Amino acid sequence: MAGNVYLFNVNAEEMSRVQVRNWPADDTIDGWSEEKDDKYSPNALAVPREKFPTDSCSFAQGDNSVSFSRPTFNGAFILTIDPAISLSDDLICYVTRSSALLMRTNGEVISEVTFAPTLMADEGS
């Protein structure tokens, strides 16, 4: 059975309009909690992994475009999954304001991508 890529939102702002390979994800990823017991705990969205690209929101082996919106900026990056990584493995992707860190569940970092966030236009101008 194929694993998932867990996209973690490491930011106080929600991630909406999340797309993987131009296919929309079903959910918004809330910003981190401000509650005392789990303060700064990131929220996540599980996105299925596939061996080859399909007509759905999923991560395939190779290059995967990821895009999202936050209230103050948009982000986009390419996340590459090496075909040598077992398809059954779950992977973790921490998405910050300007980077994405892909890692295995044992904490081994696979790759890090930086990107330039695009600021939202000021609607009052």
N, C-alpha and C positions, 0 to 999 in steps of 0.2 A: 504494500500500500504506500502511495506517495505521501511525503511529508508536507508541511506547510512552511511558508516564510511568515514569521510574526513581525509585522511592522509596528514598532513602538514609537509613539509620539513623545519625544523628549523636549517638550516645550509647554508653556502655560496655555498657548492658543490651540484650539482644536484644528485638526487636519480634516478638511472637507474636500469633496470632489476628487477623492483619491482614484487614480487610474494606474493600471499596470498594463503595459503594451497597448495603450489607448482603449482599454476596456474598463468601464467603471466598477469600482468596488461597491458593495451594498451599503456600507456604513461609513459614518464619520468617526474619526478617532478623537475622543475628547482630550483636552489638555490635561496635564498632570493634576493630581489632587492637591488641595491646600489643607486637607484635614490633618490633624495632629498625628493620628496613628499611622497614616500612610502618606505623609507629606512628601511631595515630589516623586511619587510613584507614577511611572508612565503607564498610559493605557495602550492597548494593542488591538490589532486587527489581524486575524489569521487569513492568509491568502494561499490557496492550494499551489502545490508544485506539480509541473507536468514535464515529461521528457521533451516534448516538442510543443511549439506554440499551438494554441487552440483558439476557438472563437469564444473565449470567456476570460474573465479576470483571473489570471494565474501567472506564476513565474515559470518560465521554461529554462532549460539549460542554455547557456550563452547570454547574450545581451538582452536586458529587459528595461524598457523605458518606464519610469515612475514619475508621476506628476501629482500635485496636490495644491490646495489653496488653504491659506490661513487668513484670518481677518485683516492682517496688515501686509501680507506678501504671498506670492506664489512661489513654488519650488518645483524643480524638475531635475532628474539625474538618470544616469544609466547604471543599473545594477547587474553585474556579470556573475553568473553562477557557473563555475567550472564543471564540465560534464563528469569529471573524476569524483565529484562529491555525490555520494549515494543519493538517489532520488527518494529513498525512504527517510532520509535524515530531515528533521526539523531544523530550520535556520532562524536566526534572530537578526533583525535589521533595526538598529536604533537611528531614528531620523531626527537630527537637530535642526537648528536654523539654517545651517549652510553645509551640512555634511551627512553622510549615511555610512554607518559602520555595520558591515555584515560579519556575522560570527556564528560559530557552531554553539550548540547548547552547553558544551563543556567550557566555553569562554575563549576558545581559540579564535583569534581574529582572522577572517578570510580576506577581507579587503576593506578599504576606506575610500570613499568618493567625496570630493568637495564640489560644491556648486554655488552659484551666485543667486541668492533669492531676488526675485523681482518685486519691488515695492508696489503696492496697490496705489493707483492714482487717487489723489485727494479729491473727493467728490464735492468739496466746498469751493474749489477753485473755479 
